[in-house]
Amino acid sequence: MTKWLNLYGKQYLGFWALGLVLFVLQEIPYIIMPLFHPEKNPIMNMQESSLVLEVCEKILGVMCIVLMTFVVHGDAGFFSIKSGKEKLFFCVAMGILLMNFGGWYLYFTGHQSLAVMMIFIVALPPLYYVFIGLWRENIPLVAAGIAFLVVHFVHVLGNLKMG
């Protein structure tokens, strides 16, 4: 982990390589999707319901990745789960990631109900970012993750209901 410039308090502009790894882990289902060729693929074939929500969703999603990778807490090491709070938030983030993978498994095997898509595939990735932010004491990431959750959920629900 590298710190370049103090932003405020103990938050620094820097680089956290593990943040990129955590992002790529969350993207694995999209990376392997071409191997599965789901017969129906409503997530990837949605009609757009709102250009404003689409733009906000993209901005907030990219913000989460940028904040996770380039905003670092001054007291945090490259990988730290020393305190009970750090252990809890890290374990919750990893549990969310595993549940997300479970949701993608259901999706790839044809279980594509609205509940499976909205809970496991839509809601969990932003929550993953929120809990990584809590683990790393990255308050801007927590805030962006919560906003991303709301916008992403409303946007995808609107798209799926149009289809």
QUIDA-V446484 format. One record per residue. SS is DSSP state (A for helix, B for strand, O for the rest). Layout:
BEGIN
ss-><SS SS>
END
This chain:
BEGIN
ss-><O B B B B B B B O O B B B B B O A A A A A A A A A A A A A A A A A A A A O O O O O O O O O O O O O O A A A A A A A A A A A A A A A A A A A A B B B O O O O O O O O O O A A A A A A A A A A A A A A A A A A A A A A A A A O O O O O A A A A A A A A A A A A A A A A A A A A A A O O O A A A A A A A A A A A A A A A A A A A A A A A A O>
END
